[in-house]
């Protein structure tokens, strides 16, 4: 089986390390794509991810840094959606699985990676999109957020790699050694990640319901709005320009939702 991982940023791979290790030692064909270029220390971040992936048994020839071939800006991946789709279409082909961060209202680049995976699923009968959750503001007062917790209303299926609590603790402690350039980011994420792992010690991949990706992720605070990176309306406006077909899918699922609500009232 082909397994394609779409990581918007170097270090996004850390949340599915157990899956990556399993795939690296299987007969599956694993291809890893890092999409955006860091604006400050791109070579350092590239080296960190390559070094970490090597500890999981993943060779450098399985890894592509897409931004070295086409320009893809960190935090502005949406403006490269069409270019990314064309570039990856020659490389992401079924049968297989496309793995990406979830559609959760976290980082706007994560949303675009999910939509790329979803588009490949729609265009290739043998491909299936799977997602993993990083952080979101669902049911949290601003500016708080949850780490590595799924939006259960989105989930249609789940695959889990269990961790011992000792290994979970080590995972959260060792992240600083793997990604020293991102110490500040992980100081914010790791305590919440650890709390989640102590309660639910495992990493998970999810199959999401078909409509996920075509409407607002949840009714709560979207992380990228809270931190004023963009707004939902601005995001959707750009998305419609980059992928005209997105609007048709959105309208289709909204019509189905409205019809279901109408039936429930009769």
Secondary structure by P-SEA (a helix, b strand, c coil): cbbbbbbccccccccaaaaaaaaaacccbbbbbbcccccccaaaaaaaaaaaaaaacccccccccccccccccccccccaaaaaaaaacccccccbbbbbbccccccaaaaaaaaaaaaaaaacccbbbbbbbccccccccccccccccccccccccbbbbbbcaaaaaaaaaacccccccaaaaaaacaaaaaaaaaaccccccccccccccccccccccccccccccccaaaaaaaaaaaccaaaaaaaaaaaaaaaaaaaaac
